[in-house]
Structure formats: structure tokens, C-alpha cells
């Protein structure tokens, strides 16, 4: 199966400019308040990233940290024979370049079922780009039907993606994902679910927003995993977290993938708010017993490099953690997707649009879009030079740029053939040249921009020196997924106020009532309103069920600094109220505000089915609950 990322796009082979950042420091990160941290604090934070990558694999939890001591890093290197063999199919990572990891969370069966082998419950790609300061994550539903290449003793076949691990181990999953996406992968990380609960507990649990009541005790003779969770923002133990991320009794694998990705963000937020160095020893032991990391080229993990990129992940700006979904999935027990949908997801994963939240907010609020930065391709003259010594490389790059609308001339060979990455040279004195160079660097995937040397004059606006990482194709570039403005789909809400009045006295803080709701929604019959204690804080949750049998909610709590509100993608002041807008790409997932030490937010369905305009209308319509 072929994707829009062609074989040479942005380099797909060893030494291709897409290796390097050890994927360990990845996380569902948000922007946090700047704090001064001493060496011991940094040490704890750094190892924290390893703990989080473990959790990512084990249920798509949050981020990662590697450093505690060198021995701890060495302990998680590949030692399983199957994983060691899988390393042969990885691309060699290159320092300071974007890197991709395949994360596999597997369930090792015990007792009578041990002969059935292990299953992979989580298959996920994580990509970190240090230059653009962005991390992207793409999950594959375990029931997605794909071609599986097979292995020794197993012929190629078509089946669920998790069958690749059962039949052929980590190498089978790696080959399956590479054939499906054509994405270069530098690391493979496997995590045993057995350690999942212990890791979460040793990290102090996690706060997460539970969209509705989850309950099953198999009292009807069913054979599903048991679960007992109420709705609302709450603190989950390791067992509860595992129950939540693996649930699929009354919904499908589509929702489980999103629950897993949501947990990624939640775990990172919890760590930033409540991490303690005293937790390190217990976490280290649990990690080293349940995690293995394979590295392209069979190399061992490098602590200083890991430390450097752990800091990158920890300091990501708001909105720079991108969750990518495969759209247009169909089916229930077995899922399928058009190849174009997989291609589009891969392109968004490899070329995340960091401006998507701001553009989507502008569209939803009906604001005037910002003027496009930089000149159009037709206004940018380009001279292309061969800097890698490969015959025809400059000609091919010139053709590709010409097809994108750039006026191009071929200037022959560069001063040397030692250019590794493609370099785009510009004159800072020329208006628009730097912005044009930045856009062109994106087309080469890993291209870098450089100001022309003082005293030297370019004959064109830009000069492109083709490097070794160019293999004949330009990247498609970030897709503009900004939704068009549409009227909010809301109707008057005349029921919620009565429900809130019933719990107001016990809640003990100012409640806000919605004046509008999503037009197909009504309060849930299972748990329409819930008043409860969130640690030392009083909290109230309204749960709505849509016509499509999904859930969205309104959360209110006497807590001004809950971790979930850390790192809004976009801030807006609307009619005297300050809102934090939290986006998944261009989809508005949550709208929040604070009043008098309390926090309030509207949260979308798991699949973000409600439009951005609908979310904003509900949030803006919240007003203080009055009357008796």
C-alpha cells in the first residue's frame, strides 16, 4: 500500500536526515509555567520522560524520560531475540534531526492462555522534530485490517494490524507499519502491559476527564473486562487507568484509540504538576522490567543526547503536540479505511501544521485571517546547485520546484559535495526572502535556511544547495485542514439549570448553567449530573448524550489550577471573559475559563464530533446559576 510520502520523500533510508532524536522524550505535552529547576530536579524530569514513553506504549499514555543513571538506560536496550532482529529493519537515527519511533504495547498472557502468545493492544508512531519544536502522534486501531508481510513459517496475509505481532512478533509489526505508511522508523519500543498499573501508581496516578459512566461487572454472563468509573475529571489509579484506556465493551476501537491518546496528554500534565524525585527508584525498577528499546543500526542509547531531547519535549510551546487520526474508518469488529485516508494521515503526521489551532480559532470566531506570510512561489526565483555529488540531483530538485510554481534555474555544482542536508540560502536584506526560504525548507523536509555571507550577492531570491538527504521528491507539505466557518448547531437548554439547582448547596461554589446545548443532545439518562469530591476540591459534571450516541460534558470545580487546563493552544478574550481554547489539530476539543478561583470547561466528544462554533457557543452561553 502506497502513501503520498513517496520513497524518497524527506529521506527514507539510513543517513536520510530523519533520524536522531531519541524518541524516548516524547509526550503529550503542553506549555507550562517557567520554573527554575536545580540539577536534581532536572534529573528527575529527565528520567520522567522514559517513564512516560513506557506509558505511551502501554496504553498510549504520556511522553517519556530516560535519565536516572546510565545503568537504567542500558537496562532497557533490546535483549529479546525478536526485538534484536527487528532492529535490522530500522533506519539509523541522525543527531539533531527528526526521528520516529514505533511503540508497541503488548499483553503477555499468563496461565492457561500463555500458549496463545502475546497480542499488541497499542500500535503507535511518535515523531519529534527539534527544529520546528513539534511532536506528532499517530495511532493505529488494533482492529484495522491491513496487509501483513508475514515471516518465517507464516505466509503474507490480510488481517487485523495487531495480528502482525501475534504471528511475527515486533519485527512483523514493524514491517507491517513500514509497508503501510512508507515512514522511516528509527526506534522500536515494546512495553508489557503487566507493568502498566505499577508504573501509573508509582507516578502517583493520573487526572483524566472521563466522558461518561463506564460500568460492567459481567453480571449478565458476559465476558468483557470489568470496569467501574463515573463521569467527570478525576484521579485514576493504575488499575482504573488500564480499565479506561482498554475499554471497548459498548463502543469500538475508534474510541479506544482516542482514549489512549487523551491519556498521553493527561499523564504529561500530571507529571508536570506533581512529580517528585522520590518516585524515581520505584519507577526505574518497573520500567526496566517491562520495557525494551531497539535502535536503528543496533546502537545503544546515548544518555547525553537523550537528555538534550528530553528538555526539548518538556519545553514544547503550546499547540505543538499534534494528535493525528485516520479519518473515514468504517466497520466495528474489523475496521477499514480508504488508502487516501491513510495517506492523508501520514502526511499530517510527517508534516504537522503548527499553525492549525490559531487558524481554526480565527475561522470559528469569524475573525479576519492573518495575511499570508511571505511571497507566493511565482514571486520567488531560485537557483539550484548540486551539493551531494549525485548525478541529476539538482535537475530533479529543479523540476520538482518548477512543478510547485517556482521560477528555477540550474546553477551547476556547489563549492563542495559534502552538504548533508539541503541548504536554502537567502539575503536578509531582500523583503520576504527569509519567509520564502523557510517555506522551501519545509518542502525538503529537513532543509535548513542560511543567510548569505556578508559581501556576497545572490542572483536570485533564493539559492538551493541540494544535500544528501534529498532522494528525488519533495514533501507534500502541511495540509491546511482549517474548517470553514459554519453556524453553531445549538438550541436552548431549559433543563440543565434545574439539575444544577439540585446539587448547588452541596457543591458549595458558584455553578454556571448552560443556556444552549448541541442540537441533537440531551442530558444523559445514566448520569446526567454528578456532584463529587475531586481530592480536596468540590466538583460538578453535566453529561450530555448526542444523537450519535457519543458524550460531551460541562465540568465545574472549585480548583483554579487543575492540570488539564495547563497549556491552552490559543487564548481569546470574548465579551469580557478570558477563554483557553484547546485544539486537537484544527478541531476544538475543550473551551475553558476561570472565575473567582474556580474552573469551568466544555469538553467535546471523544471523536470531536461537535463543530468548533458549537463548542464556542456553549462555552459563551454559560452563565452564573441564579434563583433558589
ABEGO torsion letter per residue (X at the ends): XBBABBAABGEABBGAGABGBBAAABBBBBBBBBBBBBAAAAAAAAAAAAAAAAAAAAAGBBEBBABABAAAAAAABBABAAAAAAAAABBBBBBGBBBBBBBBBBBBBBEAAAAAEBBBABBBBBBBBAAAGBBBBBBBBAABBBBBAEBBGBBBBBBBAAAAAAAAEAAAAAAAAAAAAGBBBABBBBBBAAAAAAAAAAAGEBBBBBABBBBBAGAAGBBBBBBBBBBEBBBBBAAAAAAAAABAAABBAAAAAAAAAAAAAAAAAAAAAABBAAAAAAAAAAAAAABBBBBBGGBBBBAAAAAAAAAAAAABBBGABBBBBBBGBBEAABBBBBAAAAAAAAAAAABBBAAAAAAAAAAAAGBBBBBBBEBBAAABBBBBBBAAGBBGAAAAAAAAAAAAGBBBBBAEBBABAABABBBBBBBAABBGAAAAAAAAAAAAGABBBBBBBBGBBBABABBBBBBAABAGBBBAEBBBABBBBBBBBBBBBAAAAAAAAAAAAAAGBBBBBBABBBAABBBBAABABBBBBBEABBBBBBBBBBAAGBBBBBBBBBBABBAAABGBABBBBBGGBBBBBBBBEABBABBBBBBGGBBBBBBBBAAGABBAAAAAAAAAABBBBBEX
